[in-house]
Amino acid sequence: MSALEGTALRLEQILTTGAEEFGIHLSKEQVERFFLYLSELRKWNRKINLTAIREDGDIAVKHFLDSLSLVGVFTPQEGMKLLDMGSGAGFPALPLKMVYPGLSVTLVESVKKKASFLRHIIRTLRLDGVVVVDKRIEELPGELVSPFDVVTARAFREIEATILTGAPFLKSNGLMVLSRGPEETVGDEALAKAGVTLERKEMLTLPCSDYQRAIWVFSKAG
């Protein structure tokens, strides 16, 4: 086995065993699409700053598996509308879409070069039902401002600002799911102002690593 083959096998093991921890069984085809995503991300990252994470294994864990970890707090359903704020290189929404193709996804990314990458990777991965909006979240076109079932974000804004920004886009009983660092807190005043309730905060260590994350889940009253 060559060094290249060994690296690919190690990455496949990270993805498959890590996804299994979240109850996800990745097919061979899905693993190959994640490899393609990784390859294109590395290629584009040489030209524009998509991620500070450079090592393949770290990308697999800190981007792909971190994105898939959200299924531990909500179950993607056919036709569910998901809004991802500050999508950057597509995390967490695109890995979720790759595993749950029935999701209807809107990616909001105001940096034009990053939005160009998103459109490229969507075409490359042949993902249907994904819209890229290269505007600030506050400037969403009227036809897209309809209540979403789920709003997601990772490295977007400070957590309370993220909650206040995303809450208006949630339908009644919709969920906001935020993947953040483990040290942040949210005050009752911000929750009341946003009109959401903290349902749960789950601490987890990502598979194949000692990388810790906090997943926050907020709901909007019906």
N, C-alpha and C positions, 0 to 999 in steps of 0.2 A: 504494500500500500504506500502510495506517495504521500509526501507531507500535505499536499493540497487535498488529497482524498481524506486524509486523517482529519484535517481541519473541518471539511464538510461534514464528516461523520459526527464529529464532536458537536458542531452547531445543530445538526439534526437531532441529536440526543438532548441537547439543551431545550430546543423548541418542543419536542414531543413529550419529554418527561415533565417539563415545566408546565405545559398546557394541561397535561393530565391532572396536575394538582388543582386545577380550576374546573375539572370535569369536562375538559375539551379533548376530543380525540382528533388530532390532525391527520388528514390523509396525506399520502405521498405527494399528490398534486398541490395541496395547500402548503406543504413544507417547501416545495420547489418555488411556489409563488413568493413565499417569505424570503427565499434566497435571492430571487429576482429583485424584490423590494430592497433588500440589503445592498445588492450590487449597484442599483441605480442611486440609492441614497449616498453611497460612498463616492460614486462618480460625480454627482452634483455637488457634493459637499466640498469638493476641491475648488469649485467656482463660487459658491455662495455658502454662507454660514447657516447650515440647516441644523447641525448638532455639534456639540463639543465632545461628544462620545465618539471615539475613533475605532476602538477594538471591536471586531466582529462579535465576539462573545458578549461583550458589554452591551452592544446594540441589541442583540437577541434578548438579553435579560431586561435591560433598563428601558427599552422602547417596546419591543414586541410583547414580551411577557407582562410587563407593567400594564400595557393596554388591555391585554386579555384578562388581567386580574379583576377588572371591573365586573365581570360576569358573576363574581362571587357575591355581589350586592344587588344586581338586577338581572333579569332574564330577558335577553333580546327576543322579540317576537316578530313574526311576519308582518310587514307593513308599518312597524313602529317608526315614528319620525324622530330622528336624533339630530340635534344641533351641537356642533363642536366649535367652541370659541377659541380663537387664537391657535389654529390647527398646526402651524409650523410645518413640520415634515409629515404631518398626517396622524399624529398620535394623540389620543387613543383611537380615534374613529375608524381609520382605515383598517388596522388589524381586526377590529370588531366586525367590520363589513366583510372582510375576507373570510371570516369564519361563519358569519351570519348574513348571507347575501340578501335576505329578505328585508333588512333594514333600509330605510330611506334616509340618506345622510346629507346634511348640509354642512359644509366646511367654511368657516369664516376666517380669512387670513388677509390682513391689510397690506402686508409686505408683498409687493408685486412679484418679486423673484421667487419667493416661497410659494406663492399662489401658482406660478408657472410650473414649479416642480410638482405641486399637487395635481395639476391637470395632466402633466406628463405621466406620473405614476399611475393615475387612474386609467389612462389610455393603455399604458403598458400592461397593467394587471387585468385589463378588460373588465373593469367594475362598472356595472350599471346602477342607476339610481343614486348617483352622487353628484351634488352640485357644489361648485366652488364659487364663493363670493369674495372678491378681492377688495373689500371695503372694511372700514371699522364696524364693529358690531352695532354701534349706534346708528349707522347709515344703511342698515339692511333695507333693500327694496321692499316696498309695500306688499308685493305678491308673495314674499317669503316670510313676512312677519305674521305667521299663523302659529297657534299654540303647538309646541312640541311635546312629545311624550317624555323625552329625556334630553337634558342639556349636560354636556360634558366639557371639561377643561382640565389641562394640566398646568404648565407654566404659562399662565395668562396674566393675571394681575394678583395683587395681594388678595388673600382669600375672602375677606369681607367685601372688597370691591368686586370680586368675581361673582359673589352671590347676588349682590345688588344689580349687577349688569345682566346676569342670566335669568333672574327670576321672572321678568316680564314675558319671556318667551316660553314659559312653561304653561301647559294646559292644567286645568284643575286635576289634582291628584297626580300630576307629573312629577318626575324625579330629576334632581340635579345631582350628578355624581362627579366628584372632584378627587383627583389623585394628587396628593400633596406630600411635602416633607412631613416628618413625624412631629415637629415641634410647634406647629401653628395652633392658634386658638380662635374661637369665634364668640363674640359677645351677644347677649340676648337682644340688645338694642338693634344690632344689624339684622338679626333674624326677623324681628318684628317689623322693621322698616321694609324688608324684602318680601314679607308675607309668606315666609317659609318656616318649616319646622325641621329641626335636626332629628332625623330618624335613627341614624347610627353613625358611629365612627369606628372603623375597623383598622387595626394596626396589623400589618403583615410584613414578613420578610420574603422578598421575591425568591423564587426557586433558583437553585444553583448559585446562590450568592448570599452575602450578609447585608444586602441593600434593603433598607427599611422604608416603607411607605405608609401613609395614612389615607384611607379611602373614606371620604365624607359623603353621606347621602342625606339630601334635604328633600322634603316634599312640599308641594303647594296645596293648600287646602281646597277642597271641592266647593 
